[in-house]
Amino acid sequence: MDDMAAILTINLSALCENWARLGSRIGKAECGAVVKADAYGLGIEHAVPALARAGCHTFFVAHVSEGIRARAVASQATIYVLNGLAQARMHDYRVHRLRPVLGSIPEVGYWRQHGHGCEPAALHVDTGMNRLGLRLEEALALLPTHRLHDLGIGLVMTHFCSSEVPDARDTAAQIASFARLKAELAASGNGAVPMSLCNSSGHFLDGIETYDLTRPGYALYGGNPTPDQSNPMRPVIRLEAPIVQIRHVPEGEAVGYNGNWIATRESRIATISCGYADGFPRNAGNNPQHEGGTAIVAGVECPFAGNVSMDLITLDITDVPQGKVKPGDFATLIGDALDIDRVAASARTNGYEILTNLGRRYRRQIVG
Ligand SMILES: *Cc1c(COP(=O)(O)O)cnc(C)c1O
């Protein structure tokens, strides 16, 4: 083993295939890509150029600083900044051709006054999340007296709160609100303004109207947009940690901090070099209250033995045949049967958090 670092492999062709697969579901609509939070932890500088080469023209980030990084690697792209209008960054919107997503009437007013020389913004209309965006009534009240084009607005969008949940009532209500908004846009002479509705899971809703532009994030990176069904996306990341040591633990002895795991038989324990300081969730620890995570060693899925430490995880490899594994071999923490949704469930979180916590300490290997 030349280093203790776990290896994070990022497969850019799988990423681009996922983007194309999502695009194939939406007819003539354009498929964008959400690359906020450093492309969900994978790295803007890798993900954005790969997607741009695959044909993606429109990117969404959360912060102006992320938009600047995306612009540096995608000179021709359209880049929206989701988290509202940052008044102190007008210069950056202009110079880096970033488009804010306006989320309140005051932001619309400020943009109208100060947005000259910028590319058109998006207008975010809230249809049920109560997080960002104009209330539907506020947006509808704006329309009869304003041309969105004259306000410097070139896209109207809303965001689902439960699109991954089959038959969610709030999803149906959001779809209906957005359809109403479309009708009112048309009636007020704003019918030419493109609209955007779907996140990843939205692409898989039965009979969904996909409007003009979609905004997938999670599914691009291999997350399952249909959690009640098998994952239609290709895995994009793989995480493998080297085994530092293998030891025998007699029946009845405890392993790890606070002795949360007790050997119920003569056991073999592999200690691997990855922990919560790498962004691997501490909540995946195996203790009497919670079953916790697993790792694949020599083709065998092995349970964690006790807590996840800062830099180490202990695995119960008793079921791996002797001679099939030695120090320096790698255990798979994410990959094969262990997709990010399963890893997330073992840590009582979601796959988005697994991705966006992927640590800086991994040796990152870009393939494809
Ligand atoms: C994060 C985000 C998305 C992407 O959602 P996924 O579930 O990751 O596909 C789309 N739109 C908005 C407004 C977002 O904040």
The ligand as an SDF file (V2000), in Angstrom:
LIG
                    3D

 15 15  0  0  0  0  0  0  0  0999 V2000
  -30.8590   20.9220   -5.8290 C   0  0  0  0  0  0  0  0  0  0  0  0
  -31.9040   21.4010   -6.7550 C   0  0  0  0  0  0  0  0  0  0  0  0
  -32.2590   20.6630   -7.8900 C   0  0  0  0  0  0  0  0  0  0  0  0
  -31.7290   19.2710   -8.1450 C   0  0  0  0  0  0  0  0  0  0  0  0
  -32.4460   18.3520   -7.3610 O   0  0  0  0  0  0  0  0  0  0  0  0
  -32.1200   16.7770   -7.4260 P   0  0  0  0  0  0  0  0  0  0  0  0
  -33.1290   16.1720   -6.5260 O   0  0  0  0  0  0  0  0  0  0  0  0
  -30.7270   16.6330   -6.9290 O   0  0  0  0  0  0  0  0  0  0  0  0
  -32.2500   16.3640   -8.8370 O   0  0  0  0  0  0  0  0  0  0  0  0
  -33.1440   21.2210   -8.7940 C   0  0  0  0  0  0  0  0  0  0  0  0
  -33.6900   22.4420   -8.5710 N   0  0  0  0  0  0  0  0  0  0  0  0
  -33.3960   23.1730   -7.4720 C   0  0  0  0  0  0  0  0  0  0  0  0
  -34.0470   24.4910   -7.2760 C   0  0  0  0  0  0  0  0  0  0  0  0
  -32.5050   22.6760   -6.5260 C   0  0  0  0  0  0  0  0  0  0  0  0
  -32.2410   23.3940   -5.4290 O   0  0  0  0  0  0  0  0  0  0  0  0
  1  2  1  0
  2  3  1  0
  2 14  2  0
  3  4  1  0
  3 10  2  0
  4  5  1  0
  5  6  1  0
  6  7  2  0
  6  8  1  0
  6  9  1  0
 10 11  1  0
 11 12  2  0
 12 13  1  0
 12 14  1  0
 14 15  1  0
M  END
$$$$
